[in-house]
C-alpha cells in the first residue's frame, strides 16, 4: 500500500534522529512534535492536507455511495470527511489526523490496512510497514505465541504482532496517540444491523458502476468469485478488461483464456517474472504478508503497475469465500453444540505443520494458539454472540484482517484496488437479517453462458454444479489425493534462488540459531532437490515463509 512512517515526540533529538533516517518518501509533513514520511501514489492511493500544525492523511481507497452508485474518494471528499468527522464505512483505508498535542489513527471496518506502533518513554513510532519499525528499534523479540496462530490455526485470532514490543491497531478502531498514553476505541460497525440494500444484485451493480469513471481490470481465475464479478460486468458494463497471472499451463489461466476467446472479452496473461529480483520480491511480499505459504506464486504478483500504466484500476475475487460461507466450514460441527468449547474449536482449526521449529518453540506456538482460541471465544460471547454466528465472527474479525487482507495491502503501491467482496455494505447484506449463502447459481442467473465452463482449483478442473463440485472434492479427500505439488515449483530451481537457499542453510545465522530444527530442514531441502521437487515441498514452503520475512530474519 502507500506507505507511512512517523514519530511523535517532545524530544528534539529523537525527532532529528528520525528525520535523518534514510526511509524513502515522496512527502513529509510535520509540526514541532511530529514528523510523518509518506510514499506511494499521490492523489490516487494517498491524499493529504495540512493546516499549520494540524492536518490529515488518507492511505488506501475510500468509497462512498451517491445516487445508488459507488465513487472512489478524492482529496475534496477526504477533506469533507476530516471536517465532518464522518469516515466512510466502505473501502480499505487508514485515516490519520493530528494537531500539536495528539495523533488519531482510524482503520477501516474490516481492518485490511495495517498500522503498527511502538512506544517508550521518549517517543511513539508508527508505520504501515512492520519491517520499517524493526529497523528503527533495538532489542526486539519474536513473539512465538502469536505466530502460533499463523501456523497452527492458519491465521492469528488476536491483533498482536509477531514482534513482542510492536503493537498493531486492529480493525474498525480509532487509536488516539497522546504524548504519554494511547487510547484505543472499537467502533463495532458490524454490530449495527442497519442493512443498506439487502439485495445482492443491486450491490454488485452499484460497486461495479465505478467503471463509469474508471477502466476496471478484473483479476480472472478459474474460480467462482472472479466469475461472479465477470457475470455482472458482461451483463451491465462494457468499460472493463481482465487479466491473469502465472503460467499458461495453469488450468486457472487456461479457463480464463478459453472464456475470453469464446465470449469475446479481452484477457491479458502476465506470465513473466523478474528472475533477478525474485528474492527481493519474495521478501517484500512477506514483509506485508508474513508466513504466507504461497511462495511459488509470489514472483508473478508484481505486475500490478502494468494496470496503472494502462489506466486501469483493479477488481478481483479475493474475500469472496465469505459470501459462500467457505472460510470456516470446518467449524460446522459447532452448530449442534449448546456451548462453544475451547478444545473442540482448537481441534477443528488445528493444522499439522512440518517440524521446522525446535520442540520448545513449537510448544510455545501451540500454547499461544490455544490461548488465542480462548480469547476469541470469550470476546465472541461478550460482544458478538447476539448478532452473528461464531464462524462468521472468526472470518470477519480475524480471517479478513489477519490473513486475506494482508495479501492485498501492498497493492496500493502499484494501482488503485477496489476489492468488491470486502465492503461493509455487502457483508451486512449477507449477515442481516439472517445469514445468506450465495454460490455459483448467481452466475447462472446473471450471465448463463458462464455456467458452461467448469471451475479450476489447485490446477484441477471441477464441475460447475455445486453438488457435483462438492462430491468431487470429498472423493478427492477420501482417496487421499494431496495438492502438495505445484506447476510453479520450478521457481525453487531458478539458479539465484536455489543458490540463496543453500547459502542460507550454510550461513552462521541459520546454523547458530536455537529456533529452527536445523538438521530436519537441511535434510528435507536437500532431499527436495535430489527428488527433483517430488518430496518435501511443504517443508521448503514453511521454512521460507518464516525465514524470509524481513522483520523476522533480522531478529533470528
N, C-alpha and C positions, 0 to 999 in steps of 0.2 A: 504494500500500500504506500501511499505517500507517507514519508517518514517524519517523525518529530522527536526531538530530544531536547530536554531543557533542565534548568536548575532554578531553584527558588531558595534564596539565602540572604541574610543580612551581613554575612561575612564577605567582605570585598575580595579577599584573597581567594576564596572558593569560587566566586564569580569569575575572577580573572583566569583562574586555572581552567575553568570550563571553556571560557572564550578562546583560550589558546589551544584547546584540544583540536585535533585535525578531523573532526566529524564533518563529512561533506554536507553542504547545504546550498540551497538556492536563495533562501530568505532567512533573515534573522530579525526577530522582534525582541524588544527589551524595555524594562524600566530599571530603577536602581536596585531592585531586589530580584529581578527576573531576567533570564535570557532563554529564548527558545530558537532552535535551529530547525528549519523545515526543508525537506527535499521531496520533489515529486512533480506532478503535472499541474502547474499553477493555473488557476481558473478552470480546471477540469476535475481533478480529484483532490485539490485543496484550494481553499479560499481563506482570506484573512482581511482584517481591517483593524487599525489602531486609532485610538483617540487619546493622545498624550500618554498618560500612564496606564490607560485601560485598553482593552482590545479583545478580539476573539479570533479563533481559527477553527475551521471545519476540515476534517480529513475524511475521505471516502465519498460516498454517494448518498445524498438525501433525496427522498421522493415525497412529493405532495400530490394530492388529488384535487383537481379542479374540473368541474363540469363532467364528472364521470371518467376523466382521463388523468393518467399519471404524468407528472412533469419532473424532470431532474432539476434539483435546486441549483440556482446560480448565486452569484455574490449578493445580489439585491434580496433574494429570498432568504439567504442565510442571515443577512443583516436584520431583516424583519424578525426572524426567529430570535436573534440576540436581543433586540429591543423589546419584544413582547414577552420573552421567556418561554415561548411555546415551541418546543422542538418537534420535528416530525416523528411520527410513530413508524413510518416505513423508511426503508433504506438501510444502509450499513455504514456507520459513521462514528467518529469521535467529534465532540464539540468541546472546545476549550475556551474559557473566558477568564479574564484576570483584571485585577486592579493592583494598587501598590501594596496591599496587605494580604491578598489571597489569590488562589487559582481554583477554578472549578472545572472538573473534567466530567463530561457526561457520555455514557456509552449508549448505543442503540439497544432496543428491546431484546434482540437476540444475542447481543454481545459478540458480534462477528469481528469487530475491530478491537484489537488489544491495546491496553495501556498498562505499563509496568512502572513501579516506583520503588525507590529506596530512600529511607530516612535515617539520619543520625542527628547528633546534637547541633551540627553546623548547617545542615542543608537538607533539601529534598531534591533528589534527582528523579526524572521521569522520562520515559521513552516508549515509543511503539515497538522498539526492537530490543529484545532481551539481550542479545549479544553486544549491543551498544553499551548497555549499562554494565555488563560484566567487564568490559574494557576500561570502565571508569572507576571501578570499586575494587579495593584489595580485600583479601581474606574472606572469600566467599566459599560456600559449601554446597555440594549437591544434596538435594532432598530426595532420598530414595523411597521414602514412604509415599511421597506424592507421585513419583514416577511409577510406583506400583500400580496406580490406577491406569496409567497409559498402557502398560504392557499386560498386566494380569486381567484387567477389566476391559481393555480395548480403548478406554478414554477415562480421564480423571472424572471423579464425581465430586470435586471441590474446585475452588478457583485459586488455589495456591499454585506456585510455580515450581519448576524443577530446581530452583536455587533457594536455599533457606532464607536468605536475607533480602530477597527481592519479592515484592508483592504485586498482585495483579488486581485491577479493578474489574469486577465481574459484570455480567450483562445487566442492562436496564438499571444502571446505577449512576448516581451523582456523587462524586468524590470532591470534597472541599479541602484543599490544602491551605492550612494556616501555618504560620512560621513555627509554631510549637506543637501542632497536632494535625491529625487527618480525620475528617468525619465522612463516613460512608452512609448513603441513604438509598435504599432499594425502592424503585417506583412500582414494581409489581404490575406491569401493564397487562399481563395475561390473566390476572385475577378479575379484570374488568370485562364482564361478559357482553358489553355493547358490541354487537356484530354489525359491520359496515354494509355487507351485501347479502350474505347467506345465499349466494348464487355463484358457484364456481366458474361457470362460463362467462358470466358478467365480469368477474375478477380478471380472468385471463385476457379478455378483450380490452379491459382497461389498462392493464400493466403493459400489454404489447402495443398500446396506442402510442408509446414512446417512438415507434417507427415513423410517426408523422413529423417528428422533429429531428430524428437521427436515423442513420443507416444501422440496422442491427445485423450482427453476425452471430448466428446460433451455433453453439458447440454441439455438433451432431454425432451421436454414437449409435450403437445398435440397441440401446436400452429403451425403457418405457418413457422415462421422464423427458428426455430431449424430444422424443416423438410426440408427446402431448403438446409441447410448445410448437413444434413444427406443424401440427394439425391446425392450430389456431392461426399461425402465420399464413399457411396456404389458403385457408378459407377466407380470412378477413383482410390481409395486408399483402402488399407487393414489395415494399421497400426493405427487403432483407436478403441476406445471403447466408450460407452455412459454411462451417469449417470443421475439420477433424485433425487430430494429432496422432502421429505414430506411423507404423508400417502399413503398407498396402496389403500385407498378408494377414493383418489383424481382422478378424471377422466383423468387429465393430465397424471398421473403416470400409470393408467390402460392402457391408449392408448400406452404409451411408452413401457410398458411390453408386450402388445399384438404384437406390431410391431417387437420387438426384438425376440420374440419367433417364430413368423411366418416367418420372413425374414431371421433370423439366424445371428444376431449380439448380442454382449454382452451388457446388460444394468444393472447397479448396482443402486439399490434404497437405498439411505441413509435416513432411516425413523426414526432413533433415534435422540434424542436431550438430552442435558445435563440439567436435571431439577435443579441441584444445582446451575448452573451458568446462569440460564435463565435471571435473572435481569441484570447481568454484560454483557451478550451477547447483550441484547437489548440496553443497554446504549452505548456499544462500537459501535454497528451498527449506532445508531442515532448520535453519535459524528461525524461520517463521513457523514451521510445522514440525517440531521435534518428534522423533520416534515414529515417523511415518514409514510404513513398510513398503510403500510403492516405489522403491528406489529405481527400478528399471525404467519407469515411465518419465521420471523427472527431466532428463535431458530434452525430451520432446515438448516440454511445457514452457519453453522460453521464446515462443513466437507471438506472444500477445501484442508486442509492439508493432507487428505487421498489421494487426487490425486497426491500430490507431493511424498508421501511415495511410491506410485505405479509408480513413474517416469512418470507421465502424466502431460501435460500442458492443460489448459482449453480453450475450444471454446464454445460459446453459442450464442443464437439468439437475445440477447439484442441489441437494436438500430435498429433492422430490420424493425420496423414500418416505418422508414423514406423511405425505399425502396418502401413500399406500400402506401406512402403518407397518413398514418393514423394519425400521432400525432396531426395535426391541421386541420382535415377535418371540424371541427366545424367552421372554418373561410371561408368555401367555398362561402357563400353569398357575400364576398368581390369581387368575380370575376366579378360581374355585376356593381360594383361601379367605377366611374371615380377617386374618391378621397378616400383615407383611412381615415375614420372618427374615432376619438378617442372614442367617446361614443359608436359607433356600435361595435368596437373591444372589448371594455370593457364589453359590454353586452353579446357578444358572448363567451368571455372567462370566465366570472364571474361564480363562483361556490357558491352554498348555503352551508354554514357550520353551524353546531350546535352552539348556542350562548354560547360557553365556556369562552369567554372573556367579560369583562365589556364593557358597551356601549362606554365609552371614548376610550378604547384600540381598540375596533373594528372600530370605526370611524377613528382612526389613520391608521389602517391597510388598510381600504378602500381608504383613501386619498393616501396612498403610492402606492397601486395597480394602481390607476388611473394615478398617476404621472409616474409610470413605463411604462404604455401603451403609454403615450405621448412621453417619452424619446425614447422608442423603435421605434415608428413610425418616429420620427424626424431623428434618426440615419439611419433608413432604406432608407428614402427619400434622405438623403445626400450622402450615401455611397453605398447602395446595390440595389436600385430600378432598375438600368440599367442592373443588372446581374441576379437576381433571384426573384422569387415570394415571396410575404410577408409571406405566410405560411411556405415556406422553410427557409426563413430568421429567423423566430421565432424558428423553430425546430433546425436549425444549431447553431445559436448564443446563444440560451438560454435553449432549452429543453435538448440538449446534455450535456452541462457542468453543468447546474443548477439542473437537475433532474435525468436523466438516468445515467449520468457519475458518479455522487456521489455514486450511488448504487454499482458501480464496484470498486471504488477507494481503498477499504480496502483489496481487494482480493490478491494484490501483497504480502501481508504479509504471505500468505499461499502457493501460487503457481504462476507460470507464466500464464498469461491470454492474449489471442491473439485478441479477440473481432473482428471477421471478418467483421461485419456490420458497424463498426465505424472506417473506414480507409479513408484517404483523396482520394486515388485512386478511391474507389467505389463511394464516394459522388460526385466527379467530373464526373464520368461516368454517374451518374444519372441526374445531373442538366445541363450538357452541351452536345451538342449544344442546346438541349431543354429538358425540364423535362420529364423523363420517369417514368412510374409506372410498377413495377414488382410484380405480385401476384402469387397465388398458381399454375398457369399454368406452371410456370417454373419447379415445381416439376414433373408435368405430363410429361414434355418434357425430363427431365434429368433421372428420375427413376420412370416410370409409376406405378410400383407396390405400391408406397407410396400413390397414389391417391385413393386407395381402402379403405382408413381409414378416418373417419371424423376428425374434429378438436374439441378441447376442450378448454373452457374458463369459468372461474368462476364456475367450477365443473358442466358444462353443455356441451353436445355434439352439434356440428353444422355441417351442410353438407359440404362436400369438395368443391362442386361447389360454385364459388364466388357469383353468383347472388342469389342462394338459401340461402347461408350463410347470405348475407346482408338482404334478406327478413325475415329470421328467427329473426335476431336481431331487425329489425324495428318492427316486430309484437310483440316482447317481450316488446319494449318500449311502443307501443300503448296499450298493455294490462297492463301496469304499473307494470311489474314484476321486482322487485328490487333484486339486488345481494348483499344485506346487509349481509345476513347470510353466514357463512363460516364453512366448516367442521373442520377448525383449531381453532375455538373459545374455544375449551377445554383448550387451553393454559392459558386462563384467570382464569380457575378453578384449576390450579395447586396450591397446598397449599401455597408454599412460595411466589408465585407471587400474589395470592389473598391477602395474609397477607400483602405483601408490599403495595399493592394498598390502603388497608384500613388504614394501618399505616400512609401513606402519607396524606390521606384525614383527618386524625385526628391530623396531625402534626401542630406545630406552624407556620412552613414555609408556609403551604397551607392556614391555617386559617387567617393568618395575612397579606397575600399579597393583593395588590389592582389591580392585573392584571386579575385574573380569576373570573368568575361568580360562586362563590363557592357553593351556595345553589343549583343552577341548576345542576352543575357537581355531587355533592354529591347525590342528589335525583335521578338523572338519573342512576348513577352507582349502587346505592342500588337496584333500580328497575331492572337493567340488571341482577343482581344476583338473585333477587327474581323470575324473569321470566325464570330462567334457561338459560339466554343468548338470549332470543327471542326478547327482546326490548332494544333499546338504545346502540347497539354495536358501532355505529358510534361516539356517544359521548365519549365512552371509548377510541376508537381509536384516536380521535382528542386530547383528554386530554393527553394521554400517549405520543403521538408523539411530543407534546410540552414540557410536564413536565419532561420527562425522557432524554431530550437532555442535556448532561453533562454541556456544556458551558452556557445553558440557566438556568438550575436548580441552578447553583452556584450563579446566579445573581437575582433570584426571592426573 
